[in-house]
Amino acid sequence: MQSRWNDTEAETFAAEARARGEPAELGLRVYSSRLIGQDPDLVLHGGGNTSVKIPSPEGMLIHVKGSGWDLGDIEAPGLPAMHLAPLLETRDVPQMSDEEMVALLRAHLLDPAAPTPSVEALLHAYMPQAFVDHTHATAILALADQADMEPVVAELFGGRVGWVPYVMPGYALSHACREAFARDPSVEGLWLEQHGLFTFAETARESYERMIGFVTMAEEHLAARGVPLPGPEANDGTAPERLAADLRAALAARGALGADPSLDFRSSPSIRSYLGRADLPELARRGTATPDHVIRLKPFPMLLEPTAGPAEIEAALDAFEAEYRAYFDRNAPNASEAKIMLDPLPRVVLVPGLGGWGVGANGKAARIAGDLLEQTSRVVNAAETYRRFTPISEGDLFDMEYWSLEQAKLRKA
C-alpha cells in the first residue's frame, strides 16, 4: 500500500481552513481523513474514524468524526469539536451505559446542533497524541479474524503495535485501549482483535503514514506465506435477469424492505472463488469480517441455487427467516435489556457459480451491501488460506447488531 500524501494538497487544505478562521490542523485532519476514506482497502461506507486535538483559548478541544459523515468526502462540520478535559475525567469511571456516554459527548459539544461524535470518541480522547486514525483495512482483517494472533502481532510489528483483546465498540473498548496504551506508551498503534487498527502521532502525515506502513507490513506478511490478497475487484458478471426479478418480487411481497427493494449484483474472481468453496454453507455463517458490517449485512447471507424458481426462492426466504428468528431467540435472553427483533430478511444473497446480490430498501443500501460482499470475499479467502477465518462469536455479533442505541430508536419509533 502506497502513501498518497501530497504536501501541496495538504497545504491547500490547511490554507482553506485558515481562510475560514479555522485552525490549520483541522484542515490537515480533513485532508488525511479523505485520503483514508477514499481507499476502499482501508475503510468502506462509514467504517473507521479519525480525530484531532487542537488547543484553543477555551482549553484543549478534540474534533472527532461525526455520525452520518463518510471519511471519503468529509468536511470540517463532519468533525464536531468537544471540550477534551471533561472527557478525560471519565478515565476514572469504570462503567457507563451507551446512552450515558452519548449524552456526555453531546453535553460537551461546542455546537449543540453538531452531529453526534463517533461511539469511539472517548478512545480517541484517551490517546495523548494529536492525531488518531482508525481503519478496517482488508489486509488487517484477514489477520485480525484469526485465533491466537497476539504473538504474531508482537513479532510482525516488532512491538510497535499494542494488542487489545476483542471488546464491543463503545465505552468498554475505550478503556481497554487506554489500558493497552498505558502498558506500553511507546506503541505507535493498537491492534483490535477481530476488529481493526488504530494509529496515532503528533502530525496528520505521520499518523496516516504509520497506518499505511502497518497495513503494508500486514500485506507483506500474507504474501510471504503465499496468501493472495488482490485489491478491490470490479464486477465482471451479469445478473441472471429471471432470477433477479423473481427474487425482487418475493422480497417485495414480504414488505420489510418496501414495495420496491433494490438488488446490486456482484461477481468477481474473488467472489466466485469464495462461492466455490466446498464448505460455503458453514463458512458463510461464521460471521462478518468486522463487527460493524453486521449492521449492513445481517449475521449471515442467504444461499440460493442458480436454477431456483419462485417456489424455491420462497422456501429459501422461509428458511432464512426461521434461521434468523432462531438466532434472535438464542441470544436475546442473554441481553441486559429486552430486544426488539429486526426484520428477518437477508441483505446478501449468494448464488454459487454465479455471484451474489447486495439487498436493500434502496439502491444505496444495496450498493453498500454489494461492496461489503466484495471485500468480505477477499478477506475470507485470504483468512482461510492463512489459517482459518475466525470472526467474533455469535453472541458478540448479536450484541453489535442489537446495540442499545439502535434499539432505543426502534422503541421510540
N, C-alpha and C positions, 0 to 999 in steps of 0.2 A: 504494500500500500504506500502510495506516494503522498507527501505533504503537498497541499495545494496553496499554502500560504504565499501571499504576494505582498511585499512591503508597500508597493504603490497603492494597491487596492485597500490595504489596511489603513493607510494614512488618509485615503479618501473617506472611509467610514468615520475615522477619528475627527477629521475636519468637519464633516457634516454634523456630527454630534456637537462639536464646539459652536458651530453656527446656530444651532437650535438652543444654545445655552445649556447643553448637557455636558457631562464630563467626557473627555476623550476615551476613557476606559470603557464607558458604556457603548460607544461606537465600535470599539475593538471587540467587545463582547458580542455585539450583534454580528460582526463580521465572522468571527471564528465559529459562532453558533451556526451560521449559514453554511460554512464550509463542512461542518459535521452533518447538518441536516440534509444537505444536497447529495450526500454519498449514501446510496441505499445499502452499502455493505457496512455502514456504521449505525444508522437508525432508519426506521421506516414508520411513517404515519403517526407522528406524535410521540414515538418512543424516545427515550433518552431525555436529558435535561441539562441545563447549564446555569451558571450563576457568576456574579462578580461582586466583590465587596469594595465600596468606594467611600473614602472619608468625606464628610460634609460638615458645615458649621453646626448642624444638629447632632453630630456624632456619626459613628460608622453606620453606613447603610449597606444592605445586601439586596441585589436585584436577582430574582430567580424566575426562570421560565414559568409563565402563567398558563393555566388551564385554557384549552381551546386554541393555543398557538402551536404551529409547527416550526421546528428549528430551521427548516429549509428556506422559509421566507419570513422569518421573524423580524420584527421591528422593535424599537425601544419600548413601546407600550406593552409588548409581549413579555417584558422582563420587569414586572412590577417591583417597586422598592419597598423594603421594610426596615424598621429600626433593628439593628443587629443585637444590641445589648439585651433586650428582654427575651430574645430567642435563646441567647446563650445561658440565661438563667435556668432554662429547662434541663440543662445538663445534670442538675441535681434532683430532677423529678423522675423517679423510676418508672412511673406508669402514667399514661394519658390516653384517653379514648381518641379515635379518629375525629369525632365531632369536636372534642375539646381542642385538639391540635389545630384543626382548620379554623376554629373560632379564634384561637391565639394568633395564627398567622394573619387573619383578616383584621384583627384588632390593632395590629402594628403596621398595617399598610399606610404609606404616606397618602395615597389616593384611595379613599373608601370605595370608589367605583371601579377600581382596577380588578383584573381577573384574579381568581384565587391562585396563589403560588402552588407549584408542584407539591405533591404529597411528600416528596423527599427534600423539602426546603430546609428542614432542621438539619438533615445530614450535610447539606451544603454549608449551613451556618457553622456547624461544629468544626469543619475543616478550617484551619487558620489561614490557608493560602488565599490570595485574592481571587484567583480564577479556578473554577471547578467544572469538569466536564464528565458527563455520564453517557455511555452508549451501550447498545446491544449489538455489537459488531458480529458479523457472521462467523468469522474465524474464532472469536472468543466463545460464542455459543456452542460451536462444535466441540470445544474442550470443556466449557462450563457444565454442559449436560453429560457429565461423566461422574462415576463414583470414585471416591478416594483420590481426588486431584490435588489435595493440599501439598504433598511433597513434590508433585510435578510442577505446580505453580512456583514453589520456592526455588526449584532448580532452574526452571525456564527463565525466570526474570532475575535470578541472582539476588533475591531478597529485596528487590526494588518495589515489589508489589505485595501489599499485605493481604491476608486471607480472611474472608468473612463468611462463616457458615450461613446456609440459607435462612433468611428471616423474611417474612412478608413485608413488602414496602410499606413505609409509614413510620410511626414513632419508634417501634422496636428496632427497625433496621437502622434508623438514625443513631440510636445508642449503640448498636452492635458495631457500626462503623467507627463511631467515636472511640469505643474501647479498643478496636483493632489498631487505630492510628496511635492511641496512647501507648500501646505496647511497643511500637516502633515508629517514632515521629520522623524517622529518616526516609520512610517509604514515599514513593512518588505517585502511587496509585493504590487502589483497593480492588481486589478480585471478589466479586459477589457470586458465591456458589450458585449455579443454575439460574443466573440472572444477567450479569453483565460486568462492566468495568468502569471504574472511576479513575480519573487522573486529575492532578491539581498542581498549580505553580503560581508564581507571583506575576507572570505575564500571560496574556492571551495566547501568544505564539508558543510559549514553552509548554503550557498545559495541552494545547491542541497537538503539538508535535510529539509530546510524550504519548498521547493516545495513538497517534499514527505509528509511532515506534513500537509500542507494545502490541498493537494489532499485527504489525508486520512480523514481530517475533513469533506470534501465535501461528501466522500463516506459514512461516518458515519451519516451525516445529512440525506442523502437519505434513508439509511437503517432504521433509527429511524422513518421514515414516511412511512415505508412499501413499499419503491420503490426498486424493484430488479434491480441490475446492475451487470450482470455477466461479467467476464473478457473476453478477446478475445476468440472467439469460432472457432474451426476447421470446415472446410467444411465437412459435413456428408451426402451430397446428390450427386446424379448422374445426369449429364446434359442430358436432352432429346435429343438424337442424331439427330433425324429428324428435330426437331425444330431448333437446333443449326446450322445444315447445311443450312437450308432454310434462316435463319437469316443472316448467314455469306455471303451467295450468294447475298442476297438483299443489304446488306451493301456494298459489293464489287462493285456491279453494279452502285452504286451512286458515287464511285470514291474518295470521300474526304478522306477516310481512307486508300487509296491504294487498290491494286488488291487482297490483302490477309489480310484483317483485322483479329484481334485476339479477341477471346471471353474467358473470365475467369468465369466459373460458380461457384456460391456460394449458399449454402443452410445450414442453421444452425437453432437452436431453436429460436434465436432472429430474424433472417431474416424471418422465417416463421410466427412468431408472428406479426412482422411488416406488412408483406404482408396480414395477415388475418384480419387486421383492416377494419371495415366497411367503414371508411372514407378515405381509402388509396388514391383514385384519388386526393382528395383535399389535404390530408396530405403530400403526396409526392411532391406537387408543392409549398409548403410554402417556400422552400429554403434549403440551405445546413447547416450542423451542425456548421461549422465555415467558415468565408468568403473565406479563401484560397482554400477550397475544390471546389469552382465553377470553378477554372482553370482546374481541373481534371475531374469534373463530369457534367459540364453544370448546369444550374439553376434548372433543374428538369429531372427526368428519363422518359423513355417510358414504358408504360404498354402494355403487350401482353398476350392474352389468351393462356392457355396451348394447346388448340386444334387448334391454328392458323396454316393455311397453307400458301403457297406463296402469295396468293391474300390478305389474312388478314394481313400478315406482310407488304406488300407494302402499304396497306391502313393505317396501324399504323405509318409507316415511313412518309407517306404523311401528316398525322395529326400532327406528332411531328414537322415536318419541318414548317408547317403552324403556329403552336403554337409558335415555336421559332422565326419565322420571325415577328410575331405579338409582341412578347416580345421585339425584337430589335426595331421595329418601334415605340413602345410606349415610349421607354427610350432613344433612340439615339438623338432625338431632344432636350433633356434636357442637353446633354453633352456640355462641354465647347469647344469641338473641334469635327470636323467631324469624324465619326467612320466607320471602315470597318467591315462588318459583318463576323463573323467567320462561319465555316461550320455548317450547321443545322442538324447534325447527333447526336444521343444520345450517351452518354458514359456509361449509365447504363440502362439495360432493365430488368424490373421486370415482373415475371410471377407468379401471385397469385396462391398459393397452391403448388408451386414447389421451387422457389428460384429466383435468378437473375444473370445476366451476367454483369461483367465489360467489357467494349468495348474499343478497342484501335487500333491504326495503327500497333502496335507490341505487343508482349507478355508482355513486361514490363509495358506498358501503361495500358493494360487490367488488369494486376495483381494489379496495384495501384488502379484502379477504383474499383476492387473487394474488396480490403482491406478497402477502404473508405466506400463502401456499408455496409460491415460487422460492422464497427464502427458506422456508421450512424444509422443502425437499433437499436443498443443498446442505443445510445443517444436518439433517438426519442421515443423508448418505455419507457425509464425512464422519459423523459421530459413530456410525455403525462400522465404518472401515477402521477407524482409530481403535475403538473397543466396543462400546455399547451405548446407544442413545438412552440416557437415564435422566429425564427431566424431574421436576418436583412431583411429590406424591399426589394421589388423587385428592386427599384431604386438603393439602395446601392449595391445589388448583381450585377446589371448590371455594376455599376462603377468599381467593383472589377474585373469582367470578362473582361471588356474592358478598363483595366488600360492603361494609356497613354504610358508607356514604352513598353508594349507588342504591342500596336498598332503601335508604331514607327518602330518596327521590321517588321511588315507587310508592312508598307508604303515603307520601304527601299527595301524589297524583291520585 
